[in-house]
Amino acid sequence: MAINIQPTPEDFQHGDRVRYMPNHVKNDVHHPDCEDGVVSSTNEHWVFVKYDNAVMKMVTGDEPYTAKATDVCNLILKTTKSYDQFETRRRAKS
């Protein structure tokens, strides 16, 4: 039996701090091309993230900046190094 540990957009919540990892960084969370931001919303396909910039660090997801649609394959929660938090949320929804 295969276990699906790939997160889905519904695993992310408004206000979650996330790190975007482009495909070419090969899961190197410290690569300089990674970006940090905060989730502003989700839909069935995308997580919408407001990324930190030179002016300010995003905190709530309600900042007056445009969110970018981001594939969940390129996101990790900044508060965890594993998928434990995703699994906890999935169990709570069941």
C-alpha atoms as one frame of an Amber mdcrd trajectory, in Angstrom:
protein
   0.000   0.000   0.000   1.452   3.358  -1.041   1.349   6.252   1.387   0.657
   9.656  -0.121   2.761  12.229   1.695   2.409  14.858  -1.012   0.523  17.808
   0.450  -2.515  19.273  -1.263  -3.663  22.913  -1.295  -6.179  22.152   1.462
  -3.281  21.219   3.756  -2.258  24.884   3.806  -4.104  27.518   5.792  -4.341
  31.294   5.673  -1.405  32.726   7.613   0.937  29.714   7.288   4.579  30.714
   6.817   5.990  28.807   3.848   9.180  28.451   1.843   9.060  28.213  -1.941
  11.691  25.902  -3.425  12.047  26.136  -7.224  12.503  22.808  -9.021  16.180
  23.427  -9.781  17.187  23.673  -6.078  16.536  19.932  -5.629  15.094  20.188
  -2.088  17.953  22.381  -0.800  15.958  24.555   1.624  18.963  26.851   2.091
  19.470  27.580  -1.615  19.537  31.360  -2.297  16.737  31.024  -4.873  14.230
  29.867  -2.227  11.675  32.464  -1.117   9.703  32.854   2.087   6.161  34.095
   2.340   2.748  33.609   3.888  -0.371  31.864   2.583  -3.192  34.257   1.774
  -5.645  31.691   0.325  -5.982  28.384  -1.527  -8.204  26.746  -4.103  -8.368
  23.176  -5.382  -5.216  23.603  -7.504  -3.038  26.348  -6.013  -1.745  27.906
  -2.828  -1.693  31.695  -3.089   1.387  33.107  -1.373   2.429  36.665  -0.617
   6.212  36.564  -0.712   8.477  38.613   1.519  10.177  41.504  -0.244  12.671
  44.293   0.425   9.927  46.485   1.884   8.404  44.085   4.378   8.138  40.549
   5.724   4.661  39.126   5.232   3.021  38.154   8.505  -0.723  37.555   8.187
  -1.480  37.044   4.491  -3.649  40.152   4.572  -0.892  42.562   3.485  -1.677
  44.820   0.482   0.403  42.831  -2.007  -0.614  40.516  -4.835  -0.376  36.811
  -4.018   1.247  34.419  -6.472  -0.354  31.085  -7.355   2.150  28.444  -6.261
   2.189  24.685  -6.826   2.195  22.729  -3.560   5.049  20.594  -4.922   7.296
  23.621  -4.430   6.179  24.579  -0.907   7.077  23.507   2.598   5.775  24.870
   5.870   8.483  26.869   7.619   7.342  25.524  10.982   8.144  21.898  10.178
  10.851  19.847   8.471   8.524  16.939   7.760   4.958  16.291   6.763   3.881
  15.619  10.363   1.918  18.849  10.530   0.074  18.031   7.284  -0.846  14.592
   8.595  -2.076  16.050  11.894  -4.333  18.477  10.003  -5.638  15.690   7.753
  -6.539  13.543  10.770  -8.289  16.483  12.431 -10.443  17.010   9.307 -11.528
  13.354   9.254
